[in-house]
Amino acid sequence: MATYSCGKKAKAILIIITIALVAFAFIHSSMPADISSEESGNVLEFLQKILDFLGFTPDLTDHIVRKTAHFSEYTAIGAMLMSCAFAFDKLKPYKYYINVMFCGLATAVCDETIQLNVEGRAGMITDVLLDFSGVIFGTLIMLFIFLIYKKRFIAKSENKWIFKIRKGNRNEWKM
């Protein structure tokens, strides 16, 4: 059976981006509480300015900004993990779903474990659940995009291949 996968270069790029996102998460988890709070405060101030400019006045807090950042960060990690699965098998990337979920959960657990050893920080199971929810969300987004891709591009190319075999032009089609 024919397999559709990306080239070695594309696979390597996707894996490097995924590792960079995980490293980004781990680096932020290893920051002491005062530095992390200052960074969150700056993001909160920036968001308040943008929302005020747009005419919105929501009651944003440092806690909301931190939790949204965690969820967003892990949504990106989940999306990249699923993209790596797609790079290895464009026809059935969902067969790697369990591996993607395991890697995402392991990353979230390691992230919170890092915080146990950082001054002023605490690893919390609720943060693991929030992070893992982000992984699930990012994975589901990529699976949805994959379904659209498969329906539009792979199915069309398979139909062309079948058509050419029926016409007897088997040698013209190269996979």
NORRA-V516180 format. One record per residue. SS is DSSP state (H for helix, E for strand, L for the rest). BURIAL is I if it has 16 or more other ideal C-beta (glycine too) atoms within 10 Angstrom, else O. D_FIRST is the distance of its C-alpha to the first C-alpha in Angstrom with 1 decimal. Layout:
ss | burial | d_first
SS | BURIAL | D_FIRST
SS | BURIAL | D_FIRST
//
This chain:
ss | burial | d_first
L | O | 0.0
L | O | 3.8
L | O | 6.4
L | O | 9.9
L | O | 12.7
L | I | 16.3
L | O | 18.0
H | O | 20.0
H | O | 23.2
H | O | 22.1
H | O | 21.0
H | O | 24.3
H | O | 26.3
H | I | 24.9
H | O | 25.6
H | O | 29.0
H | O | 29.9
H | I | 29.0
H | O | 31.1
H | O | 33.9
H | I | 34.0
H | I | 34.3
H | O | 36.9
H | O | 38.8
H | I | 38.9
H | O | 40.1
H | O | 42.7
H | I | 44.1
H | I | 44.3
L | O | 46.3
L | I | 48.9
L | O | 52.3
H | O | 53.2
H | O | 55.8
H | O | 53.5
H | I | 50.8
H | O | 53.4
H | O | 54.7
H | O | 51.2
H | I | 50.6
H | O | 54.1
H | O | 53.4
H | I | 50.2
H | I | 52.2
H | O | 54.9
H | O | 52.5
H | O | 50.9
H | O | 54.3
H | O | 55.4
H | O | 52.4
H | O | 52.8
H | O | 56.5
H | O | 56.0
H | O | 53.7
L | O | 56.4
L | O | 54.7
L | O | 56.6
L | O | 54.3
L | O | 55.6
L | I | 53.1
L | O | 53.7
H | O | 52.6
H | O | 50.8
H | O | 48.8
H | I | 47.8
H | I | 46.7
H | O | 44.6
H | O | 43.0
H | O | 42.3
H | I | 40.6
H | I | 38.5
H | O | 37.5
H | I | 36.8
H | I | 34.4
H | I | 32.8
H | I | 31.9
H | I | 30.7
H | I | 28.4
H | I | 27.1
H | I | 26.4
H | I | 24.8
H | I | 22.3
H | I | 21.9
H | I | 20.9
H | I | 18.3
H | I | 17.1
H | I | 17.2
H | O | 14.7
L | O | 12.1
L | I | 13.0
L | I | 10.8
L | O | 12.3
H | I | 15.3
H | I | 17.3
H | O | 15.7
H | I | 18.1
H | O | 21.0
H | O | 22.9
H | O | 22.8
H | I | 24.0
H | I | 26.7
H | O | 27.8
H | I | 28.1
H | I | 30.0
H | I | 32.3
H | O | 32.9
H | I | 33.8
H | I | 36.3
H | O | 37.9
H | O | 38.3
H | I | 39.7
H | I | 42.3
H | O | 43.1
H | I | 43.9
H | I | 46.4
H | O | 48.2
L | O | 49.5
L | I | 50.6
L | O | 54.2
L | O | 54.8
L | I | 51.2
L | O | 49.8
L | I | 46.3
L | O | 45.9
H | O | 43.5
H | O | 43.8
H | I | 42.5
H | I | 39.5
H | O | 38.8
H | I | 39.4
H | I | 37.1
H | I | 34.3
H | I | 34.9
H | I | 34.3
H | I | 31.0
H | I | 29.9
H | I | 31.1
H | I | 29.4
H | I | 26.1
H | O | 26.5
H | O | 27.4
H | I | 24.3
H | I | 22.2
H | O | 24.1
H | O | 23.6
H | I | 19.8
H | O | 20.0
H | O | 22.0
H | O | 19.7
H | I | 16.6
H | O | 18.8
H | O | 20.3
H | O | 18.0
H | O | 14.2
H | O | 14.9
H | O | 17.0
H | O | 14.7
H | O | 12.0
H | O | 15.0
H | O | 16.1
H | O | 13.0
H | O | 13.3
H | O | 17.0
H | O | 16.9
H | O | 15.0
H | O | 17.6
H | O | 20.3
L | O | 19.3
L | O | 18.8
H | O | 15.4
H | O | 16.9
H | O | 18.1
L | O | 14.9
L | O | 13.8
L | O | 11.2
//
